[in-house]
Structure formats: C-alpha cells, structure tokens
Amino acid sequence: MLAQADPDLDDGPRTQKSATTRMCAVSREVRPIDELIRFVVAPTGEVIPDLKRKLPGRGLWVSASRRSVAEAVRRHQFNKGFKRDVRVAPTLPADTDALLVRSVTEALAMAAKAGQVVAGFGKVEDALNRNETAALIHASDGAADGIRKLDAIVRQRGEKRGESPVIAVVNVLTSEELDLALGRSNVIHAALLAGPASKTFLSRCQMLVRYRMADDDKTAEAARNSRA
C-alpha cells in the first residue's frame, strides 16, 4: 500500500519550491504560509518556532496568532501533531513573540548597516520632506507629540498626491529595542530608506503585527500599515 501523506506535518525543508499553503493544526484551515508559523522539534525534544522555515525535520504549522499558539499549547496539539511526546514550554506564545521581535530588530540593524536608516527627529523630518522615506518608525513608548508631528508630514504627502499615504508607519519596537538595533541610545524616531534591506524589515514587521493582532477584526488593516 502507498503511504498516505500526513495532513498535519510537512516533509521538511525542500530544495525545490515549497507549497504556498498549509493547514493550521488548530483551526484546520488551509491558509497561505505567510499567515502561518512553522514549528519543529529540536534535538532536545523541545518544540521551537522555525520562523525562516529552514530548520530540519518535519514541521507542524499554526496560524500566526498568539492566541492560536496558546490554544495549540493548551490542547496539547503539538503532541498530537507530531504523534509523540514532545516538550512544549508553557511560555511558547511569549517566546515566539520574542523571537519575532528579535527578527525585526536584526533586520533593522542590517538595514542600518546598509545605510538605509536615519534616526533622530530632525534627520527623520528632513528625510520625509525629501521624499526619501519608505517607512516611518516610532518607538512604541515614544512621546505622542513627536509622533503626531511626523505623522502629520506623512498625511500631508498623501493629501498633496490626492491618495492615501504611501509611507508605512511602524511602531512595533520599544525605544530600548530600537537602541539595540541601531547601536545608539534614546532612539524614538527613525526613517527607513528604500532598498532591499528595508523590504526585509517591513516583511518581518508585518509578521509581528499579524501575530499580535490576528484575532482582532482590524488585523488586515494593521498588517498593511506595517509594510510599504
């Protein structure tokens, strides 16, 4: 008899083009892989997120939502999906969030090294006025006044063109996380300039926004606002 494919697990990373959709182990819905997170079992027997979808072994997919990951933990879905006893940390939803944040800060650091980031209110304002900005970045704990002033410039650009603002506004990182990414202190505002590294940063921001807000009716809008 021919072996039947397991609907819960993939066959591991492939050298050829992978599938573009997978089934969520919690909701049983087939969704685009960009809306899912792949989990694998580490050699230690612990379930870990595979954000880049490259880790060896068969993978189980869960909707990119903190609530879905928490539900998978609560319902012992990883033991069921992998069909063996695996170790699942009760903090897996928070750990996954932390890994997503780290992937965003690493992407921002790479963009900065490529010369695609400027920081500081004045420099950001200049970049916006020169139409050089692909995204406006605010610290999530930044003061409302500065955020409001820079956001106004973005809105004015859109009004002049008679269309919605074309600059993404990102506020998923704290000032401390921005400091770490950019290697300086007290970063509240930054401007992301166009380039390959900036596209990677915005893509990872989109995943983080989706993970945190996927159970909210405004998810799609929030995700769109986090990318160019």
Sequence and secondary structure as in RCSB ss.txt:
>XXXX:A:sequence
MLAQADPDLDDGPRTQKSATTRMCAVSREVRPIDELIRFVVAPTGEVIPDLKRKLPGRGLWVSASRRSVAEAVRR
HQFNKGFKRDVRVAPTLPADTDALLVRSVTEALAMAAKAGQVVAGFGKVEDALNRNETAALIHASDGAADGIRKL
DAIVRQRGEKRGESPVIAVVNVLTSEELDLALGRSNVIHAALLAGPASKTFLSRCQMLVRYRMADDDKTAEAARN
SRA
>XXXX:A:secstr
      SSB     SS   SEEE TTT  EEEGGGEEEEEE TTSBEEEETTS  SS  EEEES HHHHHHHHHT
THHHHHHTS  B  TTHHHHHHHHHHHHHHHHHHHHHHTT EEESHHHHHHHHHTT EEEEEE TTS HHHHHHH
HHHHHHHHHHHTS   SEEE  S HHHHHHHHTSS   EEEEESSHHHHHHHHHHHHHHHHHHTTSTTHHHHHHH
T  
